[in-house]
């Protein structure tokens, strides 16, 4: 969540300050920013409130991040961008996907621990 907020809140001024982008281009660049920041903020609020929804919202953020970069990175790499631009975005994608994967793994482990604690212990076998 922190990584998401750090990377995506900086994207908005870059897009809106780009003289080469027209208004529709700036609006298009704003959509993923709004989605990422909105879901990250929802995750933060759920965590702060210690809501039972924090796992679901965190998983949604992680899944959205993985899906976004699975689509966006090949488009960036296949486009006529400078090598440094491609390298920076490949690095951003690698960190985002790595953190998202780690989040999903941690959430899955926590869910399994919760389920195993909720199961009743087996009754001892009757001796006879």
Secondary structure, DSSP 8 states (H G I E B T S, - for coil): -HHHHHHHHHHHHHHHT-TT--HHHHHHHHHHHHHHHHHHHHHHHHHHTT-TTHHHHHHHHHHHHHHHHHHHHHHHHHSS--HHHHHHHHHHHHHHHHHHHHHHHHHHHHHHHHHHHHS---------
